[in-house]
Amino acid sequence: MGVGISRWRLAGSVAAGGGMGTLAAQGLGRTSALHRPDAAKQWIDPHGVETLGHEVRAALDHAGGNGLVAVNIMVAISHYHELVRSAVDAGAHAIVTGAGLPMDLPDTVGDADVALIPIVSSARALRSICRYWEIEYGRRPDAVVVEGPKAGGHLGYKEEQLDDPAFQLESIVPQVAEIARSFGGFPVIAAGGIWDAADAARMADHGASAVQLGTRFVATAECDVHPHYKQLMVDATADDLVVLRTPVGMPGRVLRTPLIERFLNKDFDRFKCHFRCLSICDAPKVSYCIADHLIAAAEGDPDGFYFAGVNATRVQGIETVAAILDAVDPP
């Protein structure tokens, strides 16, 4: 949901409805020209540190004192610590962080009154985080997101694990919940392939306290992304979902476009690295700049890079955030 998708209007609307709306910090500086009149801002604030503060405050204002506003910040992103501090200073209620183990996150936030929520794909990862935080900082996570392989975007699994029953939420949520209980008990949030109240109830039966949705919120009136992205979701079929390895070395689930077809055929364009936005990206050795193509998608370029989860095929039209929250809340 990063790079221009989950911004202040969507996150603030989810919070206004009583949920925890999550801003995505990735790519904010370079996509700010889509939402702010000073187009040059995308070059003045390339890593989005200042822009993130604006987004958090706008989301909080839009929420009107309801719900919670969180910020998702990838461990692997450049200027990670500066982004965390920007979100905290702006008043975010929670920091949600994955794409690496956030071992020093408690040190970065210090004594700030903010919830710390790591994202994991296994019980082993959560155990490592809990042990280290407890020893080094005397702190435990306030919640944990466990993301399964049906999610959109980058997936924390090997390609051969994506359809393996041992790595589906039904298997890993109980394992993660057991680790959470062993460290005093904190909420487990199931993510990846969640659509409605039936999914939420099923995850609750496996030990989850809450669920997280991404894909379904893209095709909402409140989502800030370009209408073309939303329409691709509406039109998506099973054949339109593709998993390919991205420059960061992980499989990613995307919607099929002519660009993706070329990439699947190893037909890549030359590119210039603008900002080294990911600390794990070795630009001279990768085949294409994923950030450039994600920004193109946010701008509505038909040849962009459109992340989507498996539930993209269930999107039938543009919804409202309120309607989704009603559909997901178990009776």
MARRO-99766 format. One line per 2 residues: number of its first residue (from 1); their letters; for each residue x, y, z of C-alpha. Coordinates in steps of 0.2 Angstrom, whole numbers, plus 5000, padded with zeros to 4 digits. Layout:
BEGIN
NUM> a> X/Y/Z ~ ...
//
This chain:
BEGIN
1> mg> 5000/5000/5000 ~ 5015/5011/4999
3> vg> 5021/5024/4986 ~ 5005/5034/4984
5> is> 4991/5022/4989 ~ 4988/5023/5008
7> rw> 4989/5041/5012 ~ 4980/5053/5024
9> rl> 4963/5052/5016 ~ 4962/5033/5017
11> ag> 4970/5031/5033 ~ 4960/5045/5041
13> sv> 4944/5038/5035 ~ 4948/5020/5042
15> aa> 4952/5028/5059 ~ 4936/5039/5058
17> gg> 4926/5023/5056 ~ 4934/5016/5072
19> gm> 4948/5006/5064 ~ 4967/5008/5064
21> gt> 4971/5017/5048 ~ 4988/5014/5042
23> la> 4998/5027/5032 ~ 5012/5020/5021
25> aq> 5029/5030/5022 ~ 5037/5022/5007
27> gl> 5038/5034/4992 ~ 5029/5049/5000
29> gr> 5042/5062/4995 ~ 5042/5057/4977
31> ts> 5023/5055/4975 ~ 5019/5071/4985
33> al> 5017/5081/4969 ~ 5001/5071/4965
35> hr> 4993/5078/4981 ~ 5002/5095/4984
37> pd> 5003/5110/4973 ~ 5021/5113/4975
39> aa> 5027/5099/4962 ~ 5045/5103/4966
41> kq> 5042/5096/4983 ~ 5045/5078/4976
43> wi> 5063/5083/4974 ~ 5065/5094/4989
45> dp> 5059/5080/5001 ~ 5065/5064/4991
47> hg> 5064/5052/5006 ~ 5047/5059/5012
49> ve> 5053/5063/5030 ~ 5044/5080/5031
51> tl> 5030/5074/5020 ~ 5026/5060/5032
53> gh> 5023/5072/5046 ~ 5011/5082/5035
55> ev> 5002/5066/5031 ~ 5001/5060/5049
57> ra> 4994/5076/5055 ~ 4981/5077/5040
59> al> 4975/5059/5044 ~ 4973/5063/5063
61> dh> 4963/5078/5058 ~ 4952/5069/5046
63> ag> 4949/5055/5059 ~ 4942/5068/5071
65> gn> 4948/5060/5087 ~ 4941/5042/5082
67> gl> 4951/5026/5080 ~ 4970/5025/5078
69> va> 4982/5032/5065 ~ 4997/5020/5062
71> vn> 5012/5022/5050 ~ 5020/5007/5041
73> im> 5038/5010/5038 ~ 5049/4996/5031
75> va> 5065/4992/5040 ~ 5074/4991/5023
77> is> 5070/5009/5018 ~ 5083/5022/5017
79> hy> 5081/5035/5031 ~ 5071/5023/5041
81> he> 5075/5030/5058 ~ 5071/5048/5052
83> lv> 5054/5042/5046 ~ 5050/5034/5062
85> rs> 5054/5049/5072 ~ 5044/5060/5060
87> av> 5029/5049/5062 ~ 5031/5049/5081
89> da> 5034/5068/5082 ~ 5018/5071/5072
91> ga> 5007/5061/5084 ~ 5005/5044/5076
93> ha> 4998/5031/5087 ~ 5008/5016/5081
95> iv> 5023/5011/5071 ~ 5020/4996/5060
97> tg> 5036/4989/5053 ~ 5042/4974/5043
99> ag> 5054/4970/5028 ~ 5067/4966/5040
101> lp> 5068/4963/5059 ~ 5065/4980/5068
103> md> 5078/4976/5082 ~ 5082/4994/5087
105> lp> 5065/5001/5085 ~ 5062/5004/5104
107> dt> 5078/5014/5105 ~ 5073/5024/5090
109> vg> 5056/5029/5098 ~ 5063/5031/5116
111> da> 5050/5036/5129 ~ 5037/5041/5116
113> dv> 5019/5035/5119 ~ 5017/5025/5103
115> al> 5013/5007/5100 ~ 5026/4996/5092
117> ip> 5019/4983/5080 ~ 5032/4972/5070
119> iv> 5026/4963/5054 ~ 5032/4944/5054
121> ss> 5029/4929/5043 ~ 5034/4916/5056
123> ar> 5034/4912/5074 ~ 5053/4911/5074
125> al> 5054/4930/5068 ~ 5042/4935/5082
127> rs> 5052/4925/5095 ~ 5068/4934/5090
129> ic> 5061/4951/5091 ~ 5053/4948/5108
131> ry> 5069/4940/5116 ~ 5080/4955/5110
133> we> 5068/4969/5115 ~ 5065/4961/5132
135> ie> 5084/4959/5135 ~ 5090/4976/5127
137> yg> 5075/4987/5131 ~ 5064/4979/5144
139> rr> 5049/4980/5131 ~ 5038/4969/5121
141> pd> 5028/4972/5105 ~ 5011/4980/5108
143> av> 5004/4969/5094 ~ 5010/4959/5079
145> vv> 5005/4958/5061 ~ 5007/4941/5054
147> eg> 5006/4942/5035 ~ 5002/4927/5025
149> pk> 5007/4923/5006 ~ 4990/4929/4999
151> ag> 4995/4947/5002 ~ 4999/4960/4988
153> gh> 5016/4967/4986 ~ 5032/4960/4992
155> lg> 5030/4943/5001 ~ 5041/4937/5015
157> yk> 5041/4919/5008 ~ 5050/4909/4995
159> ee> 5040/4906/4979 ~ 5038/4888/4982
161> ql> 5030/4892/4999 ~ 5016/4903/4992
163> dd> 5004/4889/4990 ~ 5011/4877/5003
165> pa> 4998/4874/5017 ~ 5011/4875/5030
167> fq> 5014/4893/5026 ~ 4996/4899/5025
169> le> 4988/4910/5039 ~ 4978/4895/5046
171> si> 4995/4887/5050 ~ 5006/4902/5055
173> vp> 4993/4912/5065 ~ 4992/4899/5079
175> qv> 5011/4898/5080 ~ 5013/4916/5081
177> ae> 4999/4918/5094 ~ 5008/4905/5105
179> ia> 5023/4915/5105 ~ 5013/4931/5109
181> rs> 5006/4922/5124 ~ 5023/4916/5130
183> fg> 5029/4934/5131 ~ 5014/4940/5141
185> gf> 5001/4941/5128 ~ 4997/4954/5115
187> pv> 4986/4956/5100 ~ 4989/4946/5084
189> ia> 4983/4954/5068 ~ 4981/4942/5053
191> ag> 4984/4950/5036 ~ 4985/4944/5018
193> gi> 4970/4937/5009 ~ 4957/4945/5022
195> wd> 4941/4950/5014 ~ 4926/4950/5025
197> aa> 4918/4945/5042 ~ 4919/4927/5038
199> da> 4938/4928/5036 ~ 4939/4938/5052
201> ar> 4929/4925/5062 ~ 4940/4911/5054
203> ma> 4956/4920/5059 ~ 4949/4923/5077
205> dh> 4946/4904/5078 ~ 4965/4902/5074
207> ga> 4970/4914/5088 ~ 4970/4931/5079
209> sa> 4963/4946/5089 ~ 4961/4957/5073
211> vq> 4963/4957/5054 ~ 4972/4969/5042
213> lg> 4965/4973/5024 ~ 4975/4981/5010
215> tr> 4969/4976/4993 ~ 4950/4979/4996
217> fv> 4954/4997/5002 ~ 4962/5002/4986
219> at> 4946/5002/4976 ~ 4937/5014/4988
221> ae> 4931/5032/4985 ~ 4943/5038/4999
223> cd> 4959/5030/4993 ~ 4971/5043/4986
225> vh> 4978/5032/4972 ~ 4974/5036/4953
227> ph> 4957/5030/4947 ~ 4966/5019/4934
229> yk> 4973/5008/4948 ~ 4956/5006/4956
231> ql> 4948/5001/4939 ~ 4962/4988/4936
233> mv> 4956/4980/4953 ~ 4938/4981/4947
235> da> 4943/4972/4931 ~ 4955/4960/4938
237> ta> 4953/4941/4934 ~ 4964/4927/4941
239> dd> 4974/4927/4925 ~ 4979/4945/4929
241> lv> 4988/4941/4945 ~ 5006/4937/4943
243> vl> 5020/4933/4955 ~ 5038/4939/4950
245> rt> 5054/4942/4958 ~ 5058/4960/4961
247> pv> 5074/4969/4962 ~ 5074/4968/4981
249> gm> 5076/4949/4979 ~ 5058/4944/4985
251> pg> 5043/4938/4976 ~ 5030/4951/4973
253> rv> 5011/4949/4968 ~ 5006/4962/4955
255> lr> 4993/4964/4942 ~ 4997/4960/4924
257> tp> 5002/4974/4912 ~ 5012/4975/4896
259> li> 5027/4981/4908 ~ 5025/4965/4918
261> er> 5024/4954/4903 ~ 5041/4962/4897
263> fl> 5049/4959/4914 ~ 5043/4941/4914
265> nk> 5052/4939/4897 ~ 5068/4947/4904
267> df> 5066/4962/4893 ~ 5071/4976/4905
269> dr> 5074/4995/4901 ~ 5090/5004/4907
271> fk> 5087/5016/4922 ~ 5095/5028/4933
273> ch> 5094/5027/4952 ~ 5088/5043/4958
275> fr> 5089/5041/4977 ~ 5093/5023/4983
277> cl> 5077/5022/4992 ~ 5080/5005/4998
279> si> 5095/5001/5008 ~ 5095/4983/5002
281> cd> 5095/4988/4983 ~ 5111/4987/4974
283> ap> 5106/4998/4959 ~ 5120/4994/4947
285> kv> 5116/4975/4948 ~ 5097/4975/4947
287> sy> 5087/4975/4931 ~ 5074/4989/4934
289> ci> 5069/5002/4947 ~ 5053/4996/4955
291> ad> 5051/5013/4964 ~ 5050/5022/4947
293> hl> 5036/5009/4941 ~ 5027/5010/4957
295> ia> 5026/5029/4956 ~ 5020/5027/4938
297> aa> 5006/5016/4944 ~ 5001/5029/4957
299> eg> 5000/5042/4943 ~ 4989/5031/4933
301> dp> 5002/5025/4920 ~ 4994/5010/4911
303> dg> 5012/5003/4911 ~ 5015/5005/4929
305> fy> 5019/4992/4943 ~ 5002/4988/4952
307> fa> 5003/4978/4968 ~ 4988/4968/4972
309> gv> 4983/4953/4984 ~ 4973/4938/4978
311> na> 4957/4946/4983 ~ 4959/4958/4969
313> tr> 4948/4946/4959 ~ 4934/4949/4971
315> vq> 4933/4968/4969 ~ 4917/4971/4959
317> gi> 4916/4990/4960 ~ 4921/5006/4970
319> et> 4916/5005/4988 ~ 4917/5016/5003
321> va> 4928/5014/5018 ~ 4912/5013/5029
323> ai> 4905/4999/5019 ~ 4920/4989/5020
325> ld> 4922/4991/5039 ~ 4904/4985/5041
327> av> 4907/4970/5030 ~ 4923/4965/5040
329> dp> 4916/4968/5057 ~ 4910/4951/5064
331> p> 4891/4951/5070
//
